[in-house]
Amino acid sequence: MKAAVDQELCIGCGVCEGVCPEVFQMNDEGLAEAIKAEIDQEVLEEAKQAQTECPVEAITIE
């Protein structure tokens, strides 16, 4: 599975990075980005939790 962050929606709150730093990090512009091409099975639940907690629904996981 892969994660993506819609940069147009992201407000840079950092929730995703706090919940799942193995998959998400804040970039130089202060917005979140997915840093892994494939989400490891061990952190998939955390990545999905980050998606759920995103206040602007900027994260997709497919």
Residue pairs with C-beta under 8 A, 6 or more apart in sequence:
1 38
1 39
1 44
1 47
1 61
1 62
2 34
2 37
2 38
2 39
2 61
2 62
3 23
3 24
3 34
3 36
3 39
3 47
3 51
3 59
3 60
3 61
4 34
4 59
4 60
4 61
4 62
5 16
5 24
5 31
5 32
5 33
5 34
5 58
5 59
6 58
6 59
6 60
7 31
7 33
7 58
9 56
9 57
9 58
10 31
10 32
10 56
10 58
11 55
11 56
11 58
12 26
12 29
12 30
12 31
12 32
13 55
14 26
14 32
15 50
15 53
15 54
15 55
16 23
16 24
16 32
16 50
16 51
16 53
16 54
16 59
17 24
17 25
17 26
17 32
19 46
19 49
19 50
19 53
20 43
20 46
20 47
20 49
20 50
22 36
22 40
22 43
22 46
23 34
23 35
23 36
23 39
23 43
23 46
23 47
23 50
24 32
24 33
24 34
24 35
24 47
24 50
24 59
25 32
25 33
25 35
26 32
26 33
27 33
32 58
32 59
39 47
39 61
47 61
48 61
50 59
51 59
51 60
51 61
